[in-house]
Amino acid sequence: MVRSDSTRVRAVGTLFDVYRKATGTTVTVVEGRVAVLPMLNVPGPALDRARAPDIADSGDSHAILVSAGEQVTVTPSAVTQPTHANVAVATAWTQRELVFDLTPLPDVAQEYNRYNVRQLIVSDAKLKDFHVTGVLSSTDPVSFVHFLRAQPGISVEETDREIRISKK
């Protein structure tokens, strides 16, 4: 059983990824299936008892069954329906890669900061409109800093503790 904020995830013979963000928890199933069990007071689809009688019998009537290649996101106020997932992107971290597709720079910095001691600080709110697409190494911050320095209109200042990004 994995717990993340107000979400419980129980494996049902499977391989899965749980990613806890400030906005919610995303569960991506690689193989098999999982029952995602939002805590009480979180609306979501009712469990299909025909697909998961073992879960239904356990009293988890609010469980959402997620199968291989699907993902679901649980926030404090809602649960998404299972949708098709890019499993390679969701599990890229296991290969020390970070995958971005038109991702706002503040979100890239947040993800980058999960893996590095020296933190990226986006100090200019205008940079939320700067989007990053590509695959970055989570263990090679130097290459990402070089990429940022090559971007027109972006200034990068480095210290021992942080990498501050702002508009020129």
Stockholm file with secondary structure:
# STOCKHOLM 1.0

chainA/1-168         MVRSDSTRVRAVGTLFDVYRKATGTTVTVVEGRVAVLPMLNVPGPALDRARAPDIADSGDSHAILVSAGEQVTVTPSAVTQPTHANVAVATAWTQRELVFDLTPLPDVAQEYNRYNVRQLIVSDAKLKDFHVTGVLSSTDPVSFVHFLRAQPGISVEETDREIRISKK
#=GR chainA/1-168 SS CEEETTEEEEESSCEEEEEEETTEEEEEEEESEEEEEECTTCCCCCCCTTTCHHHHHTTCTTCEEEETTEEEEECSSCBCCCEECCHHHHTGGGGTEEEEEEEEHHHHHHHHHTTCSSEEEECCGGGGGCEEEEEEETTCHHHHHHHHHTSTTEEEEECSSEEEEEEC
#=GC SS_cons         CEEETTEEEEESSCEEEEEEETTEEEEEEEESEEEEEECTTCCCCCCCTTTCHHHHHTTCTTCEEEETTEEEEECSSCBCCCEECCHHHHTGGGGTEEEEEEEEHHHHHHHHHTTCSSEEEECCGGGGGCEEEEEEETTCHHHHHHHHHTSTTEEEEECSSEEEEEEC
//
